[in-house]
């Protein structure tokens, strides 16, 4: 449904090179160049800035790229609807999330969804929280799920909820029977923490600076699974959003205790879609289930 010229153009925009785009498209570079030239002649303007480092979209090219990405996604949506009505095709839902959500919450939602829609398959990409919005904006995924502490531009936010941090520890930890805790309470204990690029670490560092508290970090890792294993087997505490540890709490592996520090609430969990895009029915249905699971 989408012209070869637009597909070739978008591939060059993604790659920044005619040669690289031609390799991915399995066509000759000259064929790609002709399609780009045809589009530029049609619109009467340059779509790329050409230099020694490659090809970069002009302002007009950026506008056309946004249109092309939406057109391709709309074409895929229509194809999926046709396949669904004829009961012949399978559809794939593409998701981007950080590792905290991708470890248990999203796989559980996928499993529950496929009980009622077994024809739907999934492709989940784990990226840093700062990359989630980018891949949604580019149309590389259908849904994105991430924490955010700043206003979110360039995407449609279909779910947003406060995501305060909890003190998470083994049920045998000396503080495990407390109903509430403060950062000051846990300062005397070993703490394991995610890396400096995570929203959790950013928020904790900010709160500690405001309260003039120094936590005793004994283990830093961007892999939340490693942190959860450590606190389960050793007397340490980590800080995390409840959604990231929900299933571990349900299994009794850990306990999650609310924190009283007011600044600890300055974070949201959000689910994104591409701005202005009409989602396929399967994506809408899965998004509704994911939102329901993210709203305990």
N, C-alpha and C positions, 0 to 999 in steps of 0.2 A: 504493500500500500504506500510505502515511502519511496521516493525516487532515489535512484543510485547516486545522483549528484549530492543530495542531502546526507546520505549515509557516508559517502566518501569525505564530504566536507567535515562531518562530525568526527570521523576517525582521525583526520589530519589535526583537527582542533585538540583531540585527546592526546595525540602522540607528539604534536609539535614538529612533525616531519612528514613529507610526502613519501619518502622511501620506507619509513617505519609503518606508515598507514598502509601502503601497498602490500607489504609483507603480511600484515594481519588480514587484509582483504583478499590476498592471493590473486592480485592483478598486477599489471605492469605499472610502474610509477608514472609513465606517460598518460595512462588512462585516468589516473587520479588527478594529475595536473590539468587535463582537459576538462574534467568535471568542475574543478575549482574555477578555472578560467570562464567556463560557461555560466556559473553562478554569478561571478563578478560582473560579467557583461550584462547579464539579465538585470542585476540590481544597480548597475552603473556606479559601482564603488568597490574599493579594495576590501576584502574580507580578512586578509592577513597582512601583518608586517613581516617582511622577509629579511632575514639577516643571517650572519654566519652561525649563530647559535640555533637557528631553526626558524619556525614559523609561529608567530604569535597573533592571536585574534585582535583585530581592530575593534573599536567601539561598535561599529555596525556588525562585525563578525560575532561579537558577544551576543547581540540581540538575535541574530539568526541561529546561533548555537542553542539558546534557550528555547526558541521555537522548535528546532529540530529534535531536541531531546524530548520535549513534550509530545511532539508528533509521533515519534517512535514508540514512546510509552503508550500513547493512545491507540496506536496500531496494534500493539501487543494486547492491550485490554480488549479491543474488539475481537481479535483472533481468539482470545481465551473465552469470551462470551459465546462465540460461534461454536467453539469446541465443546463447551459445557452443554449447550443446547443439543448438540448432536451426540453427546456422550461418547466422543471419540478421543478427546485430547486430555492431556495432563497439564496442569499449570504449576508454576514454581513461584513461591513467594520469597523475595530476597530481603534480608534483614541485616542491619548494621547495629552493633551495640558494643559497649565495653565488656570486659571479661567478667565483671561482677554480675551483670544481668545475663550474660551468655553462658555462665557456668551451670545454672540450674533453672532459673525462672523461665527463660525463653524456651529451652528444651522441654520443660514440663508443659508449657502452653502449646508447643508444637504437637506433643504426644496426645494431649487432650483434643486438639483440633482435628487430628487425623482419625480419631475415633468416629467422627461424624462426616469427615470429608477425606477419605483415604486416597482420592485421586490427586490431592494437592501435595506437592513436594516442597522442600524448603532449602534455601541456601543462606547460611548465616555467616556473616563476616565480623570478626572481632577486631576492633580498631580502638585507638585512643578516643576519649570523649570529644576531643577537639576536632577529630576527623569525621565523627558521625554526621554532623550537620552538612559537612562538605559533600559526602558521597550521596546524601539525600538530595541536596540541591542539584547535583550533576545527573540525577536520575539513575545512578548505578545500583540503587536499592529501592525497594518499595516503602520500607519503614525503617526508622531509626529510633533507638532508645538510649538515652544518656542522661546524666546529671547535668544541671546548668545552674550557674550562679549569676549569669548576666542575661539581659534581654536577648531573645532569639530572633534574628532577622533572616529573611531569605527562604524560610520554610513555613509550612502550616503546622502549628502545634495543635494536635488533636487531643492531647492529654497533658495535664500539668498538675503536680501535687507536691506539697512540701515534703522534703525527704531529710529529716533531722538525723543526726548520727546517734548511734547507740554504743555503749560499752559492751563488747562481745567477749565472752570468756568461757572456759570450761565450767560445767556445773559444780566441779570440786574446788574452784578458785575461792580464796577467802572472802571475796566480795560478792560471790554469786547469789547470796541470799538477800542482798540489798534491793529495795524497790526502786530507788533512784540513786544516781551518783553524779558527782561533778568532776570536772577535769582535775581539780585539786585533790579529790579523793584518789584518783588513779595515778597521781604523779609519783607516789612512792613505790609503784609496782612496775614490773617489766612491761613494756609496750611494744607491739609489733605493728608496722605501719606500711601503707602503700607509698610509692615513690612520689617525688616532688611534683610531677606533672598531673597527679590525680586531683580531682575535686575534693576528695576526702582530706588529703594531706594539706591542700591549700586552705580549706576551712579550719582544720585543726590548728595549723600554724597561726592563722589569723586570731583565733580564739585564745590561744595560749599567749600570744603577744599582747592582746588586750588585757588579759588577766595576769600577765607577768608570771606565767607558769612554765616550767620546763619539764617535759615528759622524758622518761628514761627509755629511749628507743634502743632496742637490742637486736632488731631484725627488720630490715627494710626490703620489700619486694613488690613488684608490680603484679605479681601473680597472687590473687586473693586466695586461691586454693592452698597455696603454701602457707599463708598466714593462718588460715583456718585449721590446717593440720597442726601447726605449731601450738596454737592456743589450746587445742584439744588435748595434746600430749604433755604440755608444759604449763606452768603457772604464769601465763602472760595474758595480756589484754590487747585486743585490737579495737579500732573504731570503724564502724561501717553503717551504711543505711540498712534498715530492717529488711528491705526487699532482697538485698544481696545475701542475707543469711537466713531468710525465712524458712527454707526447707531444712536447714541444719538445726534451727530452733525446734521445728516440728518433730524432728527425729530425736531430739534430746541430746544432740552432740554438743551444743553450746547453749548459753543463755544470752539474751540481749536486754540490757538494762537502760532505760531512758536517762539522758543527761539533762541536768538542770540549767546549764549555761545557755543563756538566751540566744547568743550569736550562733549556736549550733544549728539553728533552724533556717539559716540563710542559704538554703539550697533547694532546688526543685528536681524532681524526676520528670522527664518529658518524653513524649513519643511524637515523632515528626513524620510528615509526608512532604513530597515535593509541592512547592507552592502552586496553587491553582490546578493541580492535577486531579482528574476524575479517576478514582481507584477502581480496579476490578472488584467484582463482588466478593471473590475469595479473600482479597486483601482486606476489604472492609470488615468482613466477618471475623477474620483472625485478629484484626486490630481491636475489635469490640471485646473479644475474649481476653486479649492481652491487657487491655484497660481494666477489665473486671478483675483479673488476677493481681494487677498492680494497685488495687484499691481495697485492701483488706481492712 
